[in-house]
């Protein structure tokens, strides 16, 4: 099982959802992912870290699962937006 950790937040709501709620709904659509609310010890299957102040599609989450040790960077400022480690 791969744990998902949400980092950062956004005050913007889209479709009536907070950024974290939107990501929670996307995570449950991907088999093998489990949202981890509180940072914990090591994850056996890996960790997918997502910045909640960015938008992702479910297909992006699935693609990250297939690419361990991958970091997606923001086109705006070059900072990491997601990482599969």
HELIX and SHEET records of a PDB file:
HELIX    1   1 UNK A   19  UNK A   27  1                                   9    
HELIX    2   2 UNK A   58  UNK A   65  1                                   8    
SHEET    1   A 5 UNK A  33  UNK A  35  0                                        
SHEET    2   A 5 UNK A   2  UNK A   7  1                                        
SHEET    3   A 5 UNK A  47  UNK A  51  1                                        
SHEET    4   A 5 UNK A  80  UNK A  84 -1                                        
SHEET    5   A 5 UNK A  70  UNK A  73 -1                                        
END                                                                             
